[in-house]
Amino acid sequence: MPSDLSRDKVCVARIGAAHGVRGEVKLWSFTADPAAVADYGPLETQDGSQRFEIEALRRAKDHFVARIVGIADRDAAEKLRNVDLYVPRARLPKIDEADTFYHADLIGLKAVTQNGDEVGTVSAIHNFGASDLIEIKALAGDSLLMPFTDATVPEIDLAARRIVIVPPTESE
C-alpha cells in the first residue's frame, strides 16, 4: 500500500530521452489534458530532491518535446531520462465525476471478484498507447493485466479501498 507521503503527490509525467543538442527532452504526460502538465507549476521527483520547471512545451508524434529551465545541453538532458515528475495533490483539479480517478488513488487497492474472493492488489495502471490496463499483483502466481474497462472493473470503492474485477475465463 502506498505511504501517506506518496499519496500527497501524483505522478503527472515522465522525462524520456534527450531531443536534439540544446537540452530539450521527450516528455510523456499522464494528465487528462496532456498539455496541462505545464500548468501545474514546478514539477519534482517523488522524494522532492529535484524540481523542474517547464519553460516550453510542443507536441511531437506521440509525446511532447519540453525545454526545462536550467537544462541547456544534451548531456544534462540525458541525465534526466526516465525521471518521473510529480506535483502535490493540492495543485491538481478536484475530481467531481463519480467514475473518474487519479491512478495514484487506485494503487494499493484490494482486488476482489464479484463473489468477494480476494485476487490481489492493484500494483499499477499502464497505457501502452491503446487504452488503460490495470495490473493486479496476484496473491499467488504472476501479475494479472486486464483492460481497465467497466466490463472488467465494474466497481471501484475508494472508501473501502477495494475494486471488483471480472477476471478473464480460460476460454477467453
Steps between C-alpha positions, in 0.01 A plus 500: 500500500638845418614709792314817595798694365466341156129583494578867554659508155374380163722398208403719204781436250818312415808642333632296211813526288673821404362668189760684294812669638353802682378320811144419398347171614220273393218516753206266551208662678259295713241775548146490357588802285861414410605861440380596850814343648671837450228682697556335839802705597838353585514122473719289726633154560296283737741563786504874427878510458482654150263762358433571134322784324379456144607803300351390166293204383409393149321195362691231317374176349403305815654720769604857571834669463576709807757761586570497872640803679874454567548211256704642213678210331453140394719358780288668770182386324621137480551493879123558542393197296226294673447753780138495612354844572255562784286784630344537842141375489378840622604657166288259296137564412239344726325205337124545496402207279407175674680279246825698471806429715862593534702187430691564824174447693458152351847365577485282810126427483397141569367322191212259561270300274126562483465214753731681743801271451824695537717484188782739590591868509501769232868560430488727194296657223668484159427651163709378210314712245163331457316522832563462871595163645475421868769281655404282795779347708338164562503332842649197329671482164577763243353847475177533306462768230142583405334771292391781732140509379157496661463136394816377676498751789130559568545650848755725668449586867769739621351524848517122546843492320388229255405437140283225357646326196366250250806290411512343154394140476729235355294493178563872437 
